[in-house]
Amino acid sequence: MTFHEAANFLFGLRRYAPRPGTDATAALLDHLGNPQETVDCIQIAGSNGKGSTARMVESTLREAGLSVGLYTSPHLDDVRERIRVDGRKLPEAALVEFVDEIDAYVTDRAADGDAPTFFETLTALALWEFGRRDVDIAVLEVGIGGRYDATSIVDPVAGAVTSVALEHTDVLGDTVEEIARDKAHVAPADRPLVCGAEGDAREAIADEIGDVLTVGGPGDDVAVAYGGRDGLESVVSLDGRGWTIETHLPLLGEHQAHNAGIAAAIVRQVADVSDETLTRGLRNAHWPGRFELLGEDPLVVLDGAHNPTGCERVAETLDSFEYDDLHVVAGVMSDKDHRGIAAAFEDATNVVACEPDHDRSEEESVVARAFERETDAEVETRADVAGALDIALDAADDDDCVLVTGSLYTVAEARTRWSRTTIPKEIDSVSEAREIIEDAHVTEAGAWRMRGKGVHRVLKTRVQPRQAQYLKEELLSLGGECAISGLNDQDEENLAVVMMGTMAQFKRLADKLDGQPYGLATFGRELRETLEIGVEPDRRGYPWEDGTAVMGILNVTPDSFHDGGEYDAVSDAIDRAEEMVAAGADIIDVGGESTRPGAEPVPVDEERSRVVPVIERISDLDVHIAIDTRKADVARAALAAGADILNDVSGLADPEMRLVAAEHDVPVVVMHSIDTPVDPERDVPYDDVVEDVIDELTERILLAEKAGLDRSQIIVDPGLGFGKSARENFELLGRIEEFAGLGCPVLVGHSHKSMFAAVDRDTDERLEPTIAGTAVAVEHGADIVRVHDVAENVAAVDVAKAAANPDTLDSK
């Protein structure tokens, strides 16, 4: 079974209407061997805030060193986002294996008129994956209510109700009290239910189950104090029985402070966490589409609030910003309170009502009428979200605010403006073309028919179904081709496409997309940027702007894997730096902590004392200086001493690192890593290691962008050796050109690594393969190579450059 066949099978289950009860889920899990019985689960219910709270719990438990599963809904781009293990979304191979296992069972039940629904099946998939991956704990966001939700098949070890409002009254009850009692059924058997609900809802929950741990005001078990906004973060104080922390959250708003109190209470019930772990875990709980800031001039905010209470909280959070006019892009589902949502934004100056590409979306004219009745805004309509966002951005001045809201489906379509990656592919043969087309889940017949056309420029990306069809028709009319994923048209799912054509055909396509609806004009601009059609690069004087730069490694550590102990004396380090500069290094990368397998973490003070004296002494050399550190405090000290670049092998795991880079306006290297230091025992599943790494780096890049950096300053490192096998490391090296789709400079760090054992080179025989790897990296478009042996690798870079551009050589 192929991925597109398996995904189509799952999506096909949406034809069965949602229903209350856990019987169907229980039967399906019994067919699978009851994997939920081996997993400790936390259930989080609520009318608002349950997704953000689930993410905070998951982030903090991972910070505590646990393996954590996370199940949430809906998704923004790909159904696999709903099921994550240790932050990584469900592999395609796992989804295929699961559907293979349940196919006959579901078909038999359907024949009896009792097939499991889409949500019931996804819930079973999540628990099946968590069980076989042997997670320490799983965090489950409840779908609807609590008593009869599919997730309630588990006996939770902890549970929470974040808030209660009138919702799904046809299923849960007509009053807040009835709904609260329903949600209270996520309570664990032997611990208090964590309750963030207030007033009548809280009383109803206490009456229903008795044992409640309350979160909220000064008299509660956990008191929450919101200290307002500090730049991109919320300031929060939490005071429990016998513990107190102060932290920052990446999620803005007083309601998120409340959610943090709930998350902290849950975490402390199930794990022994230090205050430092709790503080850092909450600060790393990024959650796309929840008051997400994606622009400054004008201020651009995306929030998927979908009911009046949620929208009122968005409006309250907006009050902490200074702006002139508010431009709202609103798309709402048909079963929501349109006028209640509109009333929350009574201060709006302009509104563009739109209709997300979803079968439950309300028509834009109906949404517009709600805003006309509830606000004094100028209201207009646009069929598609991307087009509506273009209108709002064009109308907004730098001192205004543009808000996209009303539904996560609306936010998901708008967010592709920042998150979509179009990956260039190098294809040298018909067989390679067929393989790449099949990787986009194109049917076997389609891949066979189109394989011969993928031999010029080939780009792979994800677009809405209606965009995919338009691109195919237009490329065909220009003489190109577009292969579309074999997934059936899904209103919740973007589709993979592979576009094939000449540069001239792509240029004409981009021109034809100008002014088109459904987000196609925006995609046309992205196409020009990817192919550098009429786009002038942003030049800041960095050494990699004129070809591949060489970064020399200067480890001032006693235990680094290749040269540990050689340069830990300051005088030796200075001599080594001068030697590398004389050999042609463009950057010196100073590191004071090893990330080799088994390396012990170095305290901040010790790492700082190792690197700062060296940086101070070499800062007058004619070279850029990078600081290789995972710690923001060390980075600050290094920048003060004269460093120019941050190199973070943890991929911004320290929540302050991106803020330090933005504050100092310096480039930052963001590496893809699974564990730092490396855990050689970790088995990391990839479907396609290159595309998976690109996908996971995308959100890291957005974090740095939201802090204020642009992509010319965000250097991506695929992380050779960090959570990849030798085969995967070589595949990354041979496909470096695909990382250009991220729009960032690319660094390759391959020097003397264990991957070369796969080509029969022992640890003392890795200079030559490193030089060869440098030549491969340069040929495939690397902007920076990070190496120990500068002179030899500078020669490799020079030869590769000369071979690629012989006309630049001296005529002699």
ZAVEX-191097 format. One record per residue (C-alpha): residue in one letter; x, y, z. Coordinates in steps of 0.1 Angstrom, whole numbers, plus 5000, padded with zeros to 4 digits. Example, Ala and Ser with C-alpha at 12.3 -4.5 7.8 and 13.67 -1.06 7.14 Angstrom:
ZAVEX-191097
a512349555078/s513749895071/
This chain:
ZAVEX-191097
m500050005000/t501350354991/f501150655014/h498450824992/e496350514993/a496650495031/a495850865036/n492950845012/f491650545033/l491750755064/f490251065049/g487450855034/l486250775069/r485051135072/r481951025054/y480850875087/a479251135110/p480851205144/r479151035173/p479451025211/g480850725229/t483950515230/d482750175219/a483950195184/t487350325195/a487550045221/a486749785195/l489349915170/l492049925197/d491149575208/h491749465172/l495249635175/g496049455208/n495049735231/p498249945228/q496750215251/e497049985281/t500850025279/v500850405278/d500350655306/c498150925293/i497151275303/q493851405290/i493251785285/a489651905279/g488252255276/s486352495254/n489452715248/g493152665256/k493352285256/g495752275226/s498152535240/t498052375274/a498752025259/r501752175241/m503052335273/v502752005291/e504451815263/s507352075261/t507952065298/l507951685301/r510351665272/e512551915290/a512551685320/g514051415298/l510951205291/s509851055258/v506451215251/g503651165227/l501351445217/y497951415201/t496151735190/s493651855164/p493152005139/h496352025118/l497652315098/d499152145068/d499551775071/v497351525090/r500551365105/e501051685126/r498251565149/i500451275162/r503951365174/v506651175193/d509251385209/g508251675187/r508551495154/k505351425135/l504151075126/p506250915098/e504450835066/a505650475069/a503850445102/l500650565088/v500850315059/e501650035084/f498650125105/v496250135077/d497549805064/e496749655098/i493149795101/d492049795064/a490149465065/y488749525100/v487349865091/t485849725058/d484149455078/r482649695103/a481549925075/a479649635059/d477849595093/g477049975093/d479350035123/a482650175108/p484850385131/t484850755123/f487850965111/f488551095146/e488050765163/t490550605139/l493150885143/t492850845181/a493550475177/l496450555154/a497950795180/l497650535208/w499050265185/e502050475176/f502650585212/g502550225224/r504950085198/r507350385203/d507250315240/v506750675251/d507050755288/i503850945287/a501251075261/v499351405262/l495951385246/e493851685236/v490151595239/g488051645208/i484551735222/g483551735258/g485051455279/r482651185288/y481951045253/d485051165235/a487150895217/t490250985238/s488350885269/i489050525260/v492150565282/d492350575320/p494350895324/v497050935350/a496251305350/g493551525336/a492551895332/v489752115322/t491052445309/s487852645305/v484152595299/a481852795275/l478652715256/e479752495227/h478452185210/t475152225229/d473551955207/v475951695222/l477151835256/g474152005270/d472352345270/t474052505300/v477552575311/e477052345341/e475952055319/i478952105297/a481352125327/r480051795341/d480651625308/k484251765306/a484951655342/h485051295331/v488651335321/a489451325358/p492051055368/a491150785393/d493750875420/r494651235415/p492751565416/l491451695383/v493352025375/c490552275369/g491052615352/a487352675348/e485652935370/g482353025385/d479352795379/a481452565357/r483952515385/e481252445410/a479652185387/i482952005382/a483551995419/d480051855425/e480651595398/i483951455409/g484851615442/d488651615440/v489751925422/l492952115421/t492052475411/v494152715390/g493553095388/g493353355415/p495253405448/g493053165468/d493452875444/d495852575446/v497952745418/a497753125417/v498653285384/a499953645380/y500253785345/g502954045342/g502054165308/r504054145276/d507854165273/g508654195236/l507653865220/e506853685253/s504453695282/v505753745318/v504153495342/s504453415379/l503053085392/d502553015429/g501652665439/r501552495473/g505252495482/w506652605449/t506952935429/i508353015395/e508653315373/t509053255336/h508353395301/l505953235276/p506253245238/l502453245238/l501053595244/g498053695265/e496753665300/h494753355291/q498053185281/a499453265316/h496353085330/n497052785307/a500652775319/g499352745355/i497252445344/a500152295326/a502552335355/a500052175379/i499651875356/v503451835351/r504051835388/q501451565393/v503251325369/a506951405370/d509551525395/v510551845378/s512852125390/d511852485389/e514452535362/t513052255340/l509452385345/t510552745336/r512452635305/g509852385293/l507052645294/r509252905276/n509852655248/a506152575242/h505752735208/w502452665192/p501852785156/g498652975149/r497953085184/f498553465186/e501553415163/l503353725153/l504753705118/g505454065108/e506254405124/d505654675098/p502754635098/l502154415129/v500854075116/v499053835140/l497653495132/d495253345158/g492853055152/a490253165178/h486953025167/n484353125193/p483453455210/t485353385242/g488553305223/c488253605200/e487653835231/r490953705245/v492753785212/a491354135213/e492554175249/t496054065239/l496054305209/d495454585234/s499054535247/f500454655213/e500455005199/y499055045164/d496755275145/d494155085124/l493154725128/h492654525096/v490854195102/v490953895078/a488153665090/g487153325078/v484753125100/m483152775100/s479452755094/d478552605128/k480152895148/d478753215163/h479453455135/r478153765152/g479753685185/i483053645168/a482553975150/a481554165181/a484954075197/f486554305171/e484354605174/d487454835170/a488254705136/t488854965109/n488654735079/v487554375075/v488054135046/a485753835050/c486853525032/e486053155029/p488752895037/d488952595014/h486952365037/d483552205033/r482352355067/s483352705058/e480752985060/e480353185028/e482353515029/s479153715023/v477653575056/v480753655076/a480854005061/r477154065071/a478053965107/f480854215108/e478654485092/r476054435120/e478554425149/t481254675139/d481655005122/a484454875100/e484654905062/v483854545051/e484654375019/t484854015007/r487353794989/a486753424982/d490153304992/v492253355024/a495553435007/g493853694985/a492153845015/l495453865033/d496954045003/i494154305004/a494654365041/l498454395038/d498154625009/a495754845028/a497754855060/d500355115068/d503455035087/d501955145120/d498754935116/c497854575126/v496654295104/l494954015122/v493953675106/t491353495128/g488053305130/s489352955125/l492552755125/y491652655089/t491853025080/v495153065098/a496552755081/e495952895046/a497353235056/r500353085073/t501652925041/r502853275031/w505653225056/s505952855061/r505752695026/t509052565013/t509552504976/i512452254972/p514552254940/k515451914928/e518551804907/i517551534882/d520051374859/s518051084845/v514550954838/s514750714867/e515550994891/a512651194878/r510250904883/e511550844919/i511051214928/i507551224913/e506550904932/d507951064964/a505151324961/h502651044963/v501751064926/t500050744913/e502250484897/a500650554863/g501150924866/a504750894876/w505450664846/r503750904822/m505551224834/r508951084843/g510551194810/k509451554815/g511351614848/v514751674834/h514952064835/r514052264865/v512052064890/l510452204921/k508452024948/t506152194972/r502652174989/v499652374978/q495852374982/p493952134959/r492452414938/q495852574935/a497352234924/q494852204895/y495452554883/l499252514883/k498952194864/e496752354837/e498952664834/l502252464832/l500752234806/s499652534785/l503352664787/g504852324777/g505752214812/e504251964835/c502951934870/a502451604889/i499951614917/s499751394947/g497351094945/l495651204977/n491951264969/d491051634971/q491151705008/d489752025023/e491951995053/e495151885035/n497652055012/l498851834984/a502351774972/v503051884937/v506151844915/m506452114889/m508652054858/g509752304832/t512452534819/m513452864835/a511553044808/q508452844814/f508652914851/k509053284845/r506053294823/l504053094849/a505053344876/d503853624854/k500553454847/l499953404884/d500053774891/g496653894901/q495153544902/p492853444932/y493153164957/g496653264968/l498153204934/a499553554932/t501353494965/f502653164952/g503953344921/r506053574943/e507453274962/l508253104928/r510353404917/e512253404950/t513053034948/l514353054913/e515853404918/i513853544889/g514253924890/v515153904927/e518154094941/p519753904970/d520054085003/r523754155007/r525154245042/g528854185036/y528953825050/p531753605037/w529353345022/e527753594998/d530453554972/g530753184972/t531352904996/a533053025028/v535352815049/m534752805087/g537652685107/i536952485139/l538752605170/n537852375199/v539052505233/t537952195250/p539651895265/d537351635251/s536251715215/f536151415193/h538951515168/d541251765184/g540151775221/g542851915244/e545152055216/y544052415219/d542652455254/a545452685264/v544753045253/s548153085236/d547752765217/a544252865206/i545553205193/d548353045174/r545852805158/a543453085149/e546353285132/e547352965113/m543852915100/v543453275089/a546753255071/a545452935054/g542453125041/a539653075067/d536753315063/i535253235098/i536753095130/d534252895150/v535252895187/g533652625209/g533952555246/e531752245249/s531951905231/t528751755216/r530351415209/p528451105221/g528751075258/a530051425264/e529151585297/p527451925297/v529752205307/p528452465332/v527852815318/d530652975339/e533252715328/e532252735291/r532353115292/s535753115308/r537052885281/v535853085251/v535753455261/p539553505265/v540253345232/i537653555213/e538953875229/r542453795218/i541553705182/s538953965176/d541354195158/l542153925132/d540853985096/v538153715100/h534653665112/i534353495146/a531553255154/i530753125189/d529752755190/t527352725219/r523952605230/k523652865258/a522353215254/d524353345284/v527553215268/a526453375234/r525953715251/a529453705266/a531053595233/l529353875213/a530554125239/a534053985235/g533954035197/a532153735181/d530053805150/i528053485145/l526153245167/n526452875160/d523752675179/v523952305173/s520752255194/g518552445169/l517552725193/a516652495222/d517652775246/p514552995243/e516653305246/m519153225218/r516953365190/l516353685210/v520053735216/a520753705179/a518053955170/e519054195198/h522654205184/d521554175148/v523953885141/p523653575120/v522753255137/v523452895126/v520352675133/m521252315132/h518852015129/s519651785158/i517751515176/d519951495207/t522751725219/p525151575228/v524651295203/d522950975215/p524250695192/e521650455206/r518650665194/d516850515165/v515250805145/p512750715118/y512850925086/d510650885055/d512951105034/v515751235055/v516351545034/e512651655032/d512051565068/v515051775080/i513852065058/d510352035072/e511652035108/l514052325102/t511152535088/e509652605122/r513052675137/i513652935110/l510253095117/l511153135153/a514253325144/e512353535118/k509653625144/a512453745167/g513453995140/l516153825119/d515753785081/r516553475062/s519953605050/q520953595086/i519553255095/i522052985084/v520752625083/d522852325091/p521351975082/g523251835112/l525351555098/g525851295125/f523151435148/g520451175148/k521251025114/s522750705101/a525850705079/r523550645049/e521350935058/n524351165063/f525651085028/e522151145014/l522051485030/l525551565017/g524551464981/r521251664982/i522451994998/e521052194969/e517452114981/f518052325013/a518152624991/g514352604992/l514452745027/g515853075014/c518753065039/p522453015036/v523452655042/l526252525063/v527752175060/g529652025090/h531151695079/s534751725091/h536351395103/k532951255113/s532150895119/m530050875087/f533350815068/a533650485085/a531050365060/v533650415033/d536250225052/r538150515068/d539250485104/t539350785127/d542950865117/e542150845080/r539451105076/l541351405062/e541051285026/p537351195028/t536651535045/i538351715016/a536251504991/g533151585012/t533951955009/a534151934971/v530751754970/a529252014993/v530452304972/e529252144940/h525852104955/g525552464967/a526852485003/d527452835014/i529752745043/v531852435051/r532852385087/v536252195089/h539252135111/d541852135083/v541552475067/a544352485042/e543352155025/n539652235024/v540252585011/a542052414982/a539052194977/v536652494977/d538952684952/v539052384928/a535252334930/k534652704924/a537052704894/a535452394879/a532052564882/n533152904869/p536352874848/d535753214832/t536553374865/l540153244865/d543053454856/s543753414819/k547253294826/
